């Protein structure tokens, strides 16, 4: 299981990130998939009741602020070679990717979390 996070925005050619599920040829859609394996980190660092779902409906500029705080809370440790392992490094890597994606879209663009 996983979260699908997306902005209603088309990225410029060559801008894309890769999460847990991705298209082999990439996509121009501002979207990212993150495994639920990291959910406990997100409940602790972002929102105790909703985890990443609390970001649903937020504009990119607020998402960036929330993710920056969460990354600092979890701590920046090395990621595990296995993406699926629920480690602080892997959880932060996914948040850094989502933050990078959020910086690629206009600040008022709304994030959808499914």
Secondary structure, 3 states (H helix, E strand, C coil): CEEEEEEEEECCCCCCCCCCCCCCCCCCEEEEEEEHHHHHHHHHHCCCCCHHHHHCCCEHHHHHHHHHHHHHHHCCCCCCCCCCCCCHHHHHHHHHHHHHHHHHCCCCCEEEEC
